[in-house]
Amino acid sequence: MIRKTLLFSVALSSALLANSITFENAPQNPTHRLPNSANEIMSFNGAIQDSMNAVVNISTRTINYEGNINRQFFREFFGNQLPPQKSQNSLGSGVIISKDGYIVTNNHVIDGADEISVTIHGQEKEYLAEVVGRDQGSDLAVIKIKADHLKPITFSHIDDVKIGDVVFAIGNPFGVGQTVTQGIVSALNKYGVGINQYENFIQTDASINPGNSGGALIDSRGALIGINSAILSRTGGNHGIGFSIPVDMVKNVVSKLVLDGEVQRGFMWVNISKVTDELKDLYSHKKGAIITNIQ
C-alpha cells in the first residue's frame, strides 16, 4: 500500500480571470499515419520550425556570500551591501506560451536564482525575467520577460498522445545551444518514479540531457505534449529513459500560477493500492486505483 495525497482541482470563477492566459491549441483528433511513398524523404523540418522558435535558453545566476563571521565584519563597514563571495551560473530551457512574454520552465531550473536571463532562439538579445509563480510539487514554474509579438508554441491534447508516436525534444543540453533530438512516446501515466510530488509523466527515449530541463517535448506536428523534466541515469547522461510533464498538467498548473502566483491543493490522507490480480474482482475499471483506507 502506498500513502498518497489526492489532488483536487478547484474550478475558478471567470470573474477572477484578470491575469488569465489564453493557450494556442492545436486541432484535436489528428490523423496518425506512416508515410510510405516510394520517393518520399521523411523530414519534420517544416513541422518543428515554429516550435524551435518558441523554445528559449535560460541562464540563472546565484550569488553566494561570505560566512557569518565575515558577514558581520563586512556589515560593520558596508552596512547591508555585502560583497559577494562568488556567483554560480546554471543553464536550462523554457517554452514561450504567450505573445506577451510568459514562459514555462521547470521549477528546479530557476530555484534559488538571484538573476534569470532568457535568450530567444535566433536572437542575441538577453532578456531579464521575473518569476510569476513556482510550483515545487509539479516542478513547474512560470517566468515573464518584457517583450511583445512573440510566437508561442501550440498545445496538443493529452488524449491525442499515443504510445509509439514520434516525438522531438527541444532544449539546450550542456549549454551547447538549441538542439533537437528524436524518439517515441515510450509510456504514458508514469508515476511513483520518485522525482516529483505529483507525477504522471510521459516517458520517452528521445535524448534528454542536463540543460534540456524546461524544454519542449513536441509531436510530429510541432504541438507541445510535455515539458521535459528529468532522466533516469546512473552516470548523469542519457540512457533512453526521459520523463516529460504532460501537457494537461502543464496547462492546469500554468493557469493557476499566472492567476494567483501559486497552486493551492486540497487533500486528504488515504491508502491506495494498484489493481492487482487479487483485486480485479473488486474493481472492474481499466484505469484508476483502489482506495483501501481513509484517515
Residue, then its C-alpha position, 0 to 999 in steps of 0.5 A: m500500500i502506498r500513502k498518497t495525497l489526492l489532488f483536487s482541482v478547484a474550478l475558478s470563477s471567470a470573474l477572477l480571470a484578470n491575469s488569465i492566459t489564453f493557450e494556442n491549441a492545436p486541432q484535436n483528433p489528428t490523423h496518425r499515419l506512416p508515410n510510405s511513398a516510394n520517393e518520399i524523404m521523411s523530414f519534420n523540418g517544416a513541422i518543428q520550425d515554429s516550435m524551435n522558435a518558441v523554445v528559449n535558453i535560460s541562464t540563472r545566476t546565484i550569488n553566494y556570500e561570505g560566512n557569518i563571521n565575515r558577514q558581520f565584519f563586512r556589515e560593520f563597514f558596508g552596512n547591508q551591501l555585502p560583497p559577494q563571495k562568488s556567483q554560480n551560473s546554471l543553464g536550462s530551457g523554457v517554452i514561450i506560451s504567450k505573445d506577451g512574454y510568459i514562459v514555462t520552465n521547470n521549477h528546479v531550473i530557476d530555484g534559488a536564482d538571484e538573476i534569470s536571463v532568457t535568450i530567444h532562439g535566433q536572437e542575441k538579445e538577453y532578456l531579464a525575467e521575473v518569476v510569476g509563480r513556482d510550483q515545487g510539487s509539479d516542478l513547474a514554474v512560470i517566468k515573464i520577460k518584457a517583450d511583445h509579438l512573440k510566437p508561442i508554441t501550440f498545445s496538443h491534447i493529452d488524449d491525442v498522445k499515443i504510445g509509439d508516436v514520434v516525438f522531438a525534444i527541444g532544449n539546450p543540453f550542456g549549454v551547447g545551444q538549441t538542439v533537437t533530438q528524436g524518439i517515441v512516446s515510450a509510456l504514458n501515466k508514469y508515476g511513483v518514479g520518485i522525482n516529483q510530488y505529483e507525477n504522471f509523466i510521459q516517458t520517452d527515449a528521445s535524448i534528454n540531457p542536463g540543460n534540456s530541463g524546461g524544454a519542449l517535448i513536441d509531436s510530429r506536428g510541432a504541438l507541445i505534449g510535455i515539458n521535459s523534466a528529468i532522466l533516469s541515469r546512473t552516470g548523469g547522461n542519457h540512457g533512453i529513459g526521459f520523463s516529460i510533464p504532460v501537457d494537461m498538467v502543464k496547462n492546469v498548473v500554468s493557469k493557476l500560477v499566472l492567476d494567483g502566483e501559486v497552486q493551492r491543493g486540497f487533500m486528504w490522507v488515504n491508502i491506495s493500492k494498484v489493481t492487482d490480480e487479487l483485486k480485479d474482482l473488486y474493481s472492474h475499471k481499466k484505469g484508476a486505483i483502489i482506495t483501501n483506507i481513509q484517515 
